Amino acid sequence: MPLFDEVSLGRGRSVRLYCEDALPGLGRRLGRARADVVVTSPPYNLGVPYSRYRDDRPREEYLRWTGRVRDSVREVLADRGSFFLNIGGPPSDPWLPWDVAREVAQGFVLQNVLHWVKSIAIDRVSAGRAAGLSSDLALGHYKPVRSARYVHGAQEYVFHFTRRGDVPLDRLAVGVPYGDKSNVTRWRAAGAADRRCRGNTWFLPYPTIRFRARDRPHPATFPPELPEWCVRLHGLERARLVVDPFVGIGASAVAAARLGVSFVGFDIDREYLRVAAQRVRREVTDPRGGRRRTAPKSRARITESVRTAGTPP
Ligand SMILES: C[S@@+](CC[C@H](N)C(=O)[O-])C[C@H]1O[C@@H](n2cnc3c(N)ncnc32)[C@H](O)[C@@H]1O
């Protein structure tokens, strides 16, 4: 049976996980339902060792497949829905994410380009006195590059596609407090709170893990906060159904459970789905547990990324 598992979120909402190819699966399983948000990270074609998917196809073939993914998503996305597509590329192939974006843009409008920053270094002087740093700060994880030609890739894209480029967003739902509080007073007449748009750089480090096989048994994941912020940005009150065609070990399913939004996810690997269902159940029964992050040993330490992205020469 393709329905691998279903977890109730209460009030008629649920997380449903299907073990099947998402391309025919999306239309087949959603029926007449429409996805308000599709948030996903497809295979990047970088030779990642997935257990049931070959991630090293000729570029043309991969892009043709990406076009089929686009068409399947178009079939199920609501008229005013958002399609958030996460993809990165190795430093030696910087066009890969943009080649994919161009392919998807043949059926959608690219409304926003977000940068998922996994690691960042902030100089004490640039941060300014108000930041209170006593030394330079380096945070997060990246995949080190073994080459004198390239710098480490510490960022991936999240392309935000919509049908016509006109979907209003809830920018303050992922907003940040003003640094200069005089802005709050200045915009008070417009009903401003102490919150401004975060902009298109989202710093979301991977939590530090100790045992990969136990803590993150999948070679290419994103943290649940990434899809969570995407759904919040789209507008939580307008998100009744979230869909991820390539759900892996379920970061987007965990995000949907956290937000109390119905979710449908697909993967071709039963073992990944087993872990995804387990994580969703844990989120439902112990919501705070899922958010607990292991504190890094030193704030100023940059450790090696565990995400398997492409290895540049
Ligand atoms: C980049 S990973 C997604 C990881 C996920 N975002 C997470 O955080 O766990 C891509 C996933 O797509 C799955 N996959 C590949 N081809 C598929 C297909 N045709 N239909 C459904 N899933 C597929 C792979 O098994 C892999 O788990």
The ligand as a Tripos MOL2 file, in Angstrom:
@<TRIPOS>MOLECULE
LIG
   27    29     1     0     0
SMALL
NO_CHARGES

@<TRIPOS>ATOM
      1 C1         17.2550   15.9940   -0.7660 C.3       1 LIG1
      2 S1         16.3840   14.6040   -0.1560 S.3       1 LIG1
      3 C2         15.1070   15.3540    0.8080 C.3       1 LIG1
      4 C3         15.4610   15.4030    2.2750 C.3       1 LIG1
      5 C4         14.4200   16.0610    3.1390 C.3       1 LIG1
      6 N1         14.2500   17.4630    2.8140 N.3       1 LIG1
      7 C5         14.8150   15.9270    4.6250 C.2       1 LIG1
      8 O1         15.1190   16.9630    5.2710 O.co2     1 LIG1
      9 O2         14.8600   14.8030    5.1210 O.co2     1 LIG1
     10 C6         15.5400   13.9860   -1.5600 C.3       1 LIG1
     11 C7         14.6870   12.7540   -1.2810 C.3       1 LIG1
     12 O3         13.9470   12.4510   -2.4710 O.3       1 LIG1
     13 C8         13.7080   11.0600   -2.4940 C.3       1 LIG1
     14 N2         13.2660   10.7380   -3.8720 N.ar      1 LIG1
     15 C9         14.0310   10.6320   -5.0070 C.ar      1 LIG1
     16 N3         13.2390   10.4240   -6.0740 N.ar      1 LIG1
     17 C10        11.9490   10.4270   -5.6390 C.ar      1 LIG1
     18 C11        10.6940   10.3050   -6.2740 C.ar      1 LIG1
     19 N4         10.5770   10.1200   -7.6040 N.pl3     1 LIG1
     20 N5          9.5670   10.3940   -5.5110 N.ar      1 LIG1
     21 C12         9.6470   10.5680   -4.1720 C.ar      1 LIG1
     22 N6         10.8300   10.6870   -3.5110 N.ar      1 LIG1
     23 C13        11.9690   10.6340   -4.2310 C.ar      1 LIG1
     24 C14        15.0170   10.4580   -2.0270 C.3       1 LIG1
     25 O4         14.8250    9.1510   -1.5150 O.3       1 LIG1
     26 C15        15.4470   11.4830   -0.9460 C.3       1 LIG1
     27 O5         15.0750   11.0340    0.3380 O.3       1 LIG1
@<TRIPOS>BOND
     1     1     2 1
     2     2     3 1
     3     2    10 1
     4     3     4 1
     5     4     5 1
     6     5     6 1
     7     5     7 1
     8     7     8 2
     9     7     9 1
    10    10    11 1
    11    11    12 1
    12    11    26 1
    13    12    13 1
    14    13    14 1
    15    13    24 1
    16    14    15 ar
    17    14    23 ar
    18    15    16 ar
    19    16    17 ar
    20    17    18 ar
    21    17    23 ar
    22    18    19 1
    23    18    20 ar
    24    20    21 ar
    25    21    22 ar
    26    22    23 ar
    27    24    25 1
    28    24    26 1
    29    26    27 1
@<TRIPOS>SUBSTRUCTURE
     1 LIG1         1 GROUP 0 **** ****
